[in-house]
Every structure is written in structure tokens, then in C-alpha cells.
Amino acid sequence: MPVVLVTGDDAAVRDAEACLPPHVGVSVKRGITRLSGESVHPDVARERIHQGARQAIERLAEFEPLKVRTPVEIEIDFYYSPQADVAALIPTIERTGDRTVRFVSPDALEAYKTFLATYYITRDLV
């Protein structure tokens, strides 16, 4: 199933442009810092998303499913080094920098599971 619409802040839309096949991107917030952003009014956001969804439906024939190349390599840059310390305890994860780890999985499902495990064990360390 193809991704046809991505909504979120400007960084989410920009990141989606870099890693997804063609789709419609709708930004409803501008990131200012890691903990703050400037959102458009909810009525404006709703209208932008509605128009983006309409455009995506009209262009449906253009979109293709994402084909994930295997093996899947994931690199995670944490905000704090103790998060990388803990993540590196997972046997398949390699520490590559002060706050960075990476792992390689045979397919997207295994990569997702490893990413989730990493997230769950590191999220409360900040």
C-alpha cells in the first residue's frame, strides 16, 4: 500500500520527501526547538490537510508502494549519551559515536522490532 499523504511539522514533511516515493506533504507546524513549535490555527490546519487529502486522492494513480531495500540499516542519534549506552546493550546494536548507534536487520519487520525495543528501553532516560 503506498503512502499518499504525510502531515506534520515542516521537518516531518521534509524528511518524508527524502525517504518516501512521491506523495503529498502538508505542513501544519514549524519546528522552532526540540521542545517548541509554531502551529497554524486548527481551522487552517484542518483545511490544509483536507486539501492535501483531496490532492492525494486525485493523484492516486501516481503513487507506488515503498520498496524497502534489504538488509535494512538503521542509525539512531540520541539526544543524550546514556541513551546510547543502554541501547548498545542490545546484542545486535553497535555503538558508533558518543550518542549514536546503528544496527542492520535482514528485513523491515526485524528492523522495526529492534527500533521499537531500542525506543522503549531508552525513552525514560532523559
C-alpha positions as CSV (number, residue, x, y, z in Angstrom):
1,M,0.0,0.0,0.0
2,P,1.5,3.4,-1.0
3,V,2.0,6.3,1.3
4,V,-0.1,9.1,-0.3
5,L,-0.3,11.8,2.4
6,V,2.1,12.9,5.1
7,T,1.1,15.6,7.5
8,G,3.0,17.1,10.4
9,D,5.6,19.7,11.1
10,D,8.0,21.1,8.4
11,A,10.7,18.6,9.4
12,A,8.4,15.6,9.1
13,V,7.3,16.7,5.6
14,R,10.9,17.4,4.6
15,D,12.1,14.0,6.0
16,A,9.3,12.2,4.1
17,E,10.4,13.9,0.9
18,A,13.9,12.5,1.3
19,C,12.9,8.9,2.0
20,L,9.5,8.1,0.6
21,P,8.3,7.7,-3.0
22,P,6.3,10.6,-4.4
23,H,3.4,11.6,-2.1
24,V,1.6,14.8,-0.9
25,G,3.1,16.6,2.1
26,V,1.2,19.0,4.2
27,S,3.0,21.0,7.0
28,V,0.9,22.4,9.8
29,K,3.6,23.4,12.2
30,R,7.1,25.0,12.1
31,G,9.6,23.5,14.5
32,I,11.5,26.1,16.5
33,T,13.4,24.0,19.0
34,R,13.3,20.4,20.1
35,L,10.5,21.2,22.6
36,S,8.6,24.0,20.8
37,G,6.9,24.8,17.6
38,E,4.7,27.3,15.9
39,S,1.4,25.7,14.8
40,V,-1.1,27.2,12.4
41,H,-4.7,27.7,13.7
42,P,-6.6,24.4,13.9
43,D,-9.1,25.6,11.3
44,V,-6.2,26.4,8.9
45,A,-4.6,23.0,9.6
46,R,-7.8,21.2,9.0
47,E,-8.2,22.9,5.6
48,R,-4.6,22.3,4.6
49,I,-5.0,18.6,5.5
50,H,-8.3,18.4,3.7
51,Q,-6.9,19.9,0.5
52,G,-3.8,17.7,0.8
53,A,-6.1,14.6,1.1
54,R,-8.1,15.8,-1.9
55,Q,-4.9,16.2,-4.0
56,A,-3.6,12.8,-2.9
57,I,-6.9,11.1,-4.0
58,E,-6.8,13.0,-7.3
59,R,-3.2,11.8,-7.9
60,L,-3.7,8.3,-6.6
61,A,-2.5,6.6,-9.8
62,E,0.9,8.3,-9.5
63,F,1.8,6.7,-6.1
64,E,3.7,3.5,-5.6
65,P,4.4,1.4,-2.5
66,L,7.7,2.0,-0.8
67,K,10.1,-0.8,-1.6
68,V,12.5,-1.3,1.3
69,R,16.0,-2.5,0.3
70,T,17.4,-5.3,2.4
71,P,19.3,-5.6,4.6
72,V,17.9,-2.6,6.5
73,E,20.4,-0.4,8.2
74,I,19.2,2.0,10.9
75,E,21.3,4.7,12.6
76,I,19.9,6.4,15.7
77,D,21.3,9.7,17.0
78,F,20.1,10.1,20.6
79,Y,19.8,13.4,22.4
80,Y,21.7,12.1,25.5
81,S,24.7,9.7,25.6
82,P,23.2,7.5,28.3
83,Q,20.5,6.5,25.9
84,A,23.2,5.2,23.5
85,D,24.9,3.5,26.4
86,V,21.7,1.5,27.2
87,A,20.8,0.9,23.5
88,A,24.3,-0.6,22.9
89,L,23.4,-3.4,25.4
90,I,21.2,-4.9,22.8
91,P,23.3,-7.6,21.1
92,T,22.6,-6.6,17.5
93,I,23.3,-2.9,18.1
94,E,26.7,-1.3,17.6
95,R,27.9,1.9,19.2
96,T,29.2,4.3,16.6
97,G,29.6,7.6,18.4
98,D,29.0,9.4,21.6
99,R,25.2,9.5,21.1
100,T,24.9,7.2,18.0
101,V,24.2,3.6,17.5
102,R,23.4,1.5,14.4
103,F,22.1,-1.9,13.5
104,V,21.5,-4.0,10.5
105,S,18.4,-6.2,10.1
106,P,17.5,-8.8,7.4
107,D,14.2,-7.2,6.7
108,A,11.9,-4.2,7.6
109,L,9.9,-6.1,10.2
110,E,13.0,-7.1,12.2
111,A,14.3,-3.5,11.8
112,Y,11.1,-2.2,13.2
113,K,11.1,-4.6,16.2
114,T,14.7,-3.7,17.0
115,F,13.9,0.0,16.7
116,L,10.9,-0.3,19.0
117,A,12.9,-2.3,21.6
118,T,15.6,0.4,21.5
119,Y,13.0,3.2,21.9
120,Y,11.2,1.5,24.8
121,I,14.3,0.9,26.8
122,T,15.8,4.4,26.2
123,R,12.8,6.7,26.3
124,D,12.7,7.3,30.1
125,L,16.5,8.0,30.4
126,V,16.1,11.7,29.7
